[in-house]
Amino acid sequence: MATKASKEIMKEINEKLLLRGIYSNEGIDRASLAKLTGLSPATVTKVVGELIESGLVEETGVADSTGGRKPILLSIQPKKLCVLGLKIGVGYLDYSLTDLFGTVLVSERRLLDNQSPEEVVSATETVLKEWSKVIGESLLGIGIAVSGIVDSLKGVVKNSFLLNWKEVPIAELISERSGKKTFVMNDVDSFALAQFWKGDVNNHKNCVFITLGVGIGGAVAIDGKLHLTGAGSGEFGHMTISQKGNRCTCGSTGCLEAQASFEVLARKVFSRTASSELKELYSSVKATETSEIHYLKRAVEIDRETTIGVFQEYSEDIGTALKNLINIFA
């Protein structure tokens, strides 16, 4: 005889299975849902009824029928639950609260000088308190995007050179403070997933995604699925493009990130320009994307020739790396 605990587990499994089926097949009816999930029609009817009663699912109309009762169509009620997204950048935290269809309800960027794990957890706790009226009791979970090598199954940032994090169980730390399920993944992987879900990838199943900035990252999708190994296989920024290049934060020499990050571009402009204004301005540049972009914008205005020359080298380095990727995946 099944125990009460095992019945609860089975109920939760069935609910998730049906919710996933309805979410992925907007306007599906109960009979089709039973075929899709392999659950019995009686189980589907019972569980769907409970989901409708809870407000997670709604009946949205009827389909045409050649005979008998017209099937009733089902949809997820997107505003019943919400999720919090957190992007941990260099010098900033980006927060977004969305409904289940990805509609942004509220978003905010918070600047941080100290990006220790504890500061990130504390800032997240503050955001949850400040947004409590919007969130109410509807927060389903928290998703975190962070640069570096991430073990998503364990919720651990194995190594993030940009943040100087190593073996940080950030998902557990935030989950303990928030009381909500928390997931973490590499920021470029999360960007790639978002593009498949809400972006412009369309029907392209084999894609390479590249992000450029303070760091340089990459993600690979094969047959519509991200190629994840947990070993940093998509760390595009640490592809070697020069045997005599700069020393990288990872310890290697000539990595793309060490040759073409925004920090390197700003440093090259500083070392080559004759402008005293740019020399002085460089002393105020922080290792953040916002600060480095501001410096490079001013550099174009003040010493266009030098800055364009630096960007020409930048484009050549990026081009070399992209050519290597094409040779690998073509």
C-alpha positions in Angstrom: 0.0 0.0 0.0 1.3 3.4 -0.9 2.2 5.6 2.0 1.0 9.2 2.4 4.4 10.5 1.6 4.7 8.5 -1.7 1.2 9.7 -2.7 2.3 13.3 -2.2 5.4 12.7 -4.3 3.4 11.1 -7.1 0.9 14.0 -7.0 3.7 16.5 -7.3 5.3 14.6 -10.2 1.9 14.4 -12.0 1.3 18.1 -11.4 4.7 19.1 -12.9 4.2 16.7 -15.8 0.8 18.2 -16.7 1.9 21.8 -16.1 4.9 21.3 -18.4 2.6 19.7 -21.0 0.1 22.6 -20.9 2.9 25.2 -20.9 4.6 23.7 -23.9 1.3 23.1 -25.8 -0.9 26.2 -25.2 -4.6 25.4 -25.7 -4.3 21.6 -25.3 -7.3 19.6 -24.2 -7.5 17.0 -21.5 -7.6 14.0 -23.9 -4.5 15.2 -25.8 -2.8 15.9 -22.5 -3.4 12.3 -21.4 -1.8 11.0 -24.6 1.1 13.4 -24.3 2.0 12.6 -20.7 1.0 8.9 -20.6 -1.3 9.5 -17.6 -4.7 8.0 -17.4 -7.7 10.3 -18.5 -9.0 10.0 -14.9 -5.7 11.2 -13.4 -5.5 14.0 -15.9 -9.1 15.1 -15.1 -8.5 15.0 -11.4 -5.2 16.8 -11.3 -6.2 19.4 -13.9 -9.3 20.1 -11.8 -7.0 20.8 -8.8 -4.7 23.0 -10.9 -7.7 25.0 -12.1 -9.0 25.4 -8.6 -5.6 26.7 -7.4 -5.6 29.2 -10.2 -2.5 27.9 -12.0 -4.5 26.6 -15.0 -7.5 28.1 -16.8 -10.0 26.9 -19.4 -9.7 29.2 -22.4 -12.3 28.0 -24.8 -13.5 24.9 -26.8 -12.1 23.2 -29.9 -14.1 22.1 -33.0 -15.4 18.6 -32.8 -16.8 16.2 -35.4 -19.1 14.6 -32.9 -19.7 14.4 -29.2 -18.7 17.0 -26.6 -16.3 19.7 -27.8 -12.9 19.4 -26.0 -12.2 22.2 -23.6 -8.8 24.0 -24.1 -6.4 24.6 -21.3 -3.8 27.3 -20.7 -1.4 28.3 -17.9 -2.5 31.4 -15.9 0.8 33.3 -16.3 0.2 35.9 -13.6 -0.5 33.4 -10.9 3.2 32.8 -10.2 6.4 34.8 -10.8 10.1 34.1 -10.9 13.1 36.3 -9.9 16.1 36.5 -12.3 19.5 37.7 -11.1 22.5 38.5 -13.3 25.6 38.8 -11.3 27.8 41.2 -13.4 31.1 42.8 -12.6 30.2 45.8 -10.3 26.5 45.3 -10.6 23.5 43.1 -10.0 20.6 43.0 -12.4 17.2 41.9 -11.0 14.1 41.1 -13.0 10.8 39.8 -11.8 8.8 38.1 -14.6 5.6 36.1 -14.9 5.7 32.5 -16.3 5.6 33.8 -19.9 8.6 36.0 -19.4 6.8 39.3 -19.2 8.9 41.7 -17.0 6.9 43.0 -14.0 9.7 45.0 -12.5 13.5 45.3 -13.0 16.4 47.1 -11.4 20.2 47.4 -11.6 22.1 47.7 -8.3 25.8 48.8 -8.3 28.2 47.0 -5.9 31.8 47.8 -5.1 32.1 44.6 -3.0 30.9 41.5 -4.8 31.5 38.9 -2.2 28.9 36.1 -2.1 27.5 37.5 1.2 27.0 40.9 -0.3 25.1 39.4 -3.3 22.9 37.4 -0.9 22.3 40.4 1.3 21.3 42.6 -1.7 19.0 39.8 -3.0 17.3 39.6 0.4 16.8 43.4 0.3 15.3 43.3 -3.2 12.8 40.6 -2.1 11.7 42.7 0.8 11.3 45.9 -1.2 9.4 44.0 -3.9 7.2 42.1 -1.5 4.0 43.9 -2.4 4.5 43.0 -6.1 5.6 39.4 -5.3 3.1 38.5 -2.5 3.0 34.7 -2.1 3.5 34.1 -5.8 7.3 33.6 -6.1 8.0 30.3 -7.6 11.8 30.4 -7.5 15.0 32.3 -8.2 17.3 31.9 -11.2 20.9 33.2 -11.2 23.2 33.9 -14.1 26.9 34.2 -13.4 30.1 34.2 -15.4 32.6 31.3 -15.2 32.4 27.6 -14.7 29.2 26.6 -13.0 27.9 23.3 -11.7 24.2 23.8 -12.2 23.2 20.5 -10.6 24.9 21.3 -7.4 24.2 25.1 -7.6 27.9 25.9 -7.2 30.1 28.5 -9.0 33.2 26.3 -9.5 35.4 29.2 -10.7 34.6 32.7 -11.8 37.8 34.6 -12.6 35.9 37.9 -13.1 34.3 37.7 -9.6 37.2 36.0 -7.9 34.8 33.3 -6.7 35.8 29.7 -6.3 33.6 26.8 -5.1 30.8 29.2 -4.0 27.4 27.4 -3.3 25.5 30.5 -4.3 22.2 28.7 -5.0 22.2 27.2 -1.5 23.2 30.5 0.1 20.3 32.5 -1.5 17.8 29.6 -1.1 18.5 29.5 2.7 18.0 33.2 3.0 14.9 33.5 0.7 13.2 30.2 1.4 12.8 29.6 -2.3 14.2 27.1 -4.8 17.2 28.7 -6.4 19.0 27.7 -9.6 22.3 28.9 -11.0 23.9 28.6 -14.5 26.6 30.2 -16.6 25.4 33.6 -17.8 26.0 32.9 -21.5 24.2 29.6 -21.2 21.2 31.4 -19.7 21.4 34.0 -22.5 21.3 31.2 -25.0 18.3 29.6 -23.4 16.5 32.9 -23.3 17.2 33.4 -27.1 15.7 30.0 -27.8 12.7 30.8 -25.6 11.9 34.5 -26.4 14.6 35.6 -28.8 15.4 35.6 -32.5 17.0 32.2 -32.9 13.7 31.0 -34.7 14.2 27.5 -36.1 18.1 27.4 -36.0 18.9 24.4 -33.9 22.7 24.6 -34.1 24.0 27.9 -32.8 27.0 29.5 -31.1 26.3 32.4 -28.8 29.0 35.0 -28.0 29.0 37.8 -25.4 31.6 40.6 -25.3 32.3 42.9 -22.4 34.4 42.9 -19.2 34.7 39.2 -19.9 34.1 37.2 -23.1 31.9 34.2 -23.0 30.4 31.6 -25.4 27.7 28.9 -25.4 27.0 26.1 -28.0 23.7 24.7 -28.9 23.5 21.4 -30.9 20.2 20.2 -32.2 18.4 22.7 -30.2 20.0 21.7 -26.9 22.8 23.5 -25.0 26.0 21.5 -24.9 26.7 21.5 -21.1 29.4 19.4 -19.5 30.0 21.3 -16.3 33.7 21.7 -17.2 33.6 25.0 -18.9 33.5 23.7 -22.4 31.8 26.9 -23.6 34.5 29.2 -22.1 35.0 30.9 -25.4 37.0 33.7 -23.7 39.8 31.4 -22.8 40.5 30.2 -26.3 44.1 30.8 -27.0 44.6 33.2 -30.0 48.2 34.3 -29.4 51.2 32.4 -28.0 52.8 35.7 -27.1 49.8 37.5 -25.8 48.9 38.9 -22.4 48.7 36.8 -19.2 45.1 35.9 -18.4 43.4 35.7 -15.0 43.0 32.0 -15.6 46.8 31.6 -15.6 47.2 31.0 -19.3 48.8 33.2 -21.9 47.1 34.7 -25.0 43.5 33.9 -24.1 40.9 35.9 -26.1 39.7 37.6 -22.9 43.2 38.7 -22.1 43.5 40.3 -25.6 40.1 41.7 -26.2 38.1 42.4 -23.1 36.9 46.0 -22.5 39.5 46.3 -19.7 42.2 45.5 -22.2 40.8 47.9 -24.7 40.8 50.7 -22.2 44.3 49.9 -21.1 45.6 49.9 -24.7 44.0 53.3 -25.3 45.6 54.7 -22.1 49.1 53.4 -23.1 48.9 54.8 -26.7 47.1 58.1 -26.4 48.8 61.4 -26.2 45.8 63.0 -24.6 46.4 64.2 -21.0 42.6 64.1 -20.5 42.4 60.4 -21.3 45.4 59.7 -19.2 43.8 61.4 -16.2 40.4 59.9 -16.9 41.9 56.4 -16.9 42.8 56.6 -13.2 39.0 56.7 -12.4 38.1 53.6 -14.5 36.9 50.7 -12.4 36.9 47.1 -13.5 33.2 47.3 -14.4 31.4 47.2 -17.8 29.7 50.5 -17.2 33.0 52.3 -16.3 35.0 50.8 -19.1 32.3 51.6 -21.7 32.2 55.2 -20.6 35.9 55.5 -20.9 35.9 54.0 -24.4 33.1 56.3 -25.5 35.1 59.4 -24.3 38.2 58.0 -26.0 36.4 58.0 -29.3 35.4 61.6 -28.8 38.8 62.8 -27.6 41.3 60.7 -29.6 39.4 59.0 -32.4 42.4 57.8 -34.4 44.1 56.0 -31.5 40.8 54.5 -30.3 39.8 53.3 -33.8 43.2 51.6 -34.1 42.7 49.7 -30.8 39.2 48.6 -32.0 40.7 47.4 -35.3 43.0 45.1 -33.4 40.0 44.1 -31.2 38.0 43.1 -34.3 40.9 41.1 -35.7 41.2 39.1 -32.4 37.5 38.5 -32.3 37.5 37.5 -36.0 40.4 35.0 -35.4 38.4 33.4 -32.5 35.2 33.2 -34.6 37.2 31.6 -37.5 38.4 28.9 -35.1 34.9 28.3 -33.9 33.7 28.0 -37.5 36.4 25.5 -38.2 35.4 23.4 -35.2 31.7 23.3 -35.8 31.3 23.7 -39.6 
